[in-house]
Amino acid sequence: MREPSGWEVAAEAITLRIRWFGVVVGYLLINLLSRPGSERPLINAILTLGAAYTLTDTWLSLKKQVMLGRYPLLISVMEAVFIGLLCYFDQGLESPFRFYYFLSLLVCAIRYSPATTATTYLLHVVSCAWLFFSPRHHGQETASLFVMIVSMGWVAWACTNLAGLLKGVGRQLGQANRELQENQALLEQRIAERTSELQKSQALVVQQEKQAAFGLLAAGIAHEVGNPLAAISSLVQMLNRRPQDDYTREKLQLVDDQLRRIQRTLRELVDFSRPASVQQSLCDIREVIEAALNIAKYYKRTKGKRITTRFATQLPTLRTVRDQLVQVFLNLILNAMDATEEGGEIELTTELTEGWIVCTIRDDGHGIPESKVGRIFQPYFTTKETGTGLGLFVCRRLMESSLNGRIELAGTSPAGTVFRVSITCDNVRAHPDVPAPQEAISEVS
């Protein structure tokens, strides 16, 4: 037995209905409508054999199998013998069972190829000729044999053409259905792509609006705080011009130092919050990372953690959008700080390899769960309790769209996480490789 096709299943359903119709009509015909005779039990036995065959075929059909599906000619031989025996023990070519030949040809044309139908027709012709020349029915008119042969030929031809037409329409409908499913899948894919692009665009807009709001807030704070600081600084300078003892001079110097520190912090805040430039310029990758570290040092989770840097020397200048690259490194540094506990360590390394400046940010934090690794660059996905899920997404978009680089998760485990930022330009590609230094050249606490 084998798994049938869709057409075979439909043809099998029609075949079973025709066979059950033939068996039931045969029982009624021989037991209710024909004259009593000594051959009735034998014909009933033949019909019972046919009913058993049909019942077996029905049971297999319910299991989605086709009985003797690979041997159609064997079925044709069995049907020719079955119908011939019914007619032989009844009235020969004058028996009503002769119409079963037509039903057999109809079923064969629906189920099998034209060649199989033609072979079945020839088998039925042989069966009819046997009935005509059998001694039991000697004396039948030759016209009966001729009419049967011609009628079966016409039925075989008509049914073959009708089945071919139905199969052709079925193939066309199947092809149309497949094309419809493919178009539907393509449409769903395009809708998903457009939805994803819309979500990403929306995420970028949200991030830009947040940065713009932060810039306005930072500028306002710097202005409001800067004016009183300028007044205090002027007062300190005026006091320094007057005669003072050593103690007072020392304390005024401390006040002046702290004022300068506050002013420097405000300048860094204003520089970071100003509208970001999208113009490319030559910059030093070390200066970019240090600028990100200078901003990150005001983050509350920096305390109690050690930041180690290992900058490769003699790296070429990089033509890129500086403000955007600072934003990328700042986000990665802040993520590393969030991932590490107090006493943890974060290491930043630079090197030049195969035409790329490679910057590695490594932390010894808790790592990223394996089930979430594939989604960390998706918009609005975050592993933090208070995160927005836009940081890494925006970083990747910036690296791929305007920074001529790439960002990737190089590794993660419960022992820590490593992100790698690679960026290049003509200056970098023309420069020989520069390995990362083995010893840390600076530490930021």
Buried (B, 14 or more C-beta within 10 A) or exposed (E): EEEBEEBBBBBBEEBBEBBBEBBEBBBEBBEEEBEEEEBBEBBBEBBEEBBEBBBEBBEBBEEEBBBBBEEBBEBBBBBBBBBBBBBBBBBBBEBBBBBBBBBBBBBBBBBBBBEBBBBBBBBBBEBBBBBBEBEEBEEBEEEBBEEBBEBBBEBBBEBBEEBEEBBEEEEEEEEEEEEEEEEEEEEEEEEEEEEEEEBBEEBBEBBEEEBEEEBEEBBEBBEEBBEEBEEBBEEBEEBBEEEEEEEEEEEBEEBBEEBEEBBEBBEBBBBBBEEBEEEBEEBBBBEBBBBBBBBBBEEEBBEEBBBBBBBBEEBBBBBBBBBBBBBBBBBBBBBBBBBBEEEBBBBBBBBBEEBBBBBBBBBBBBBBEEEEEEEBBBBBBBBEEEBBBBBBBBBBBBBEEBBBBBBEBBBBEEEBBBBBBBBBBEBBEEBEEBEBBEEBEEEBE
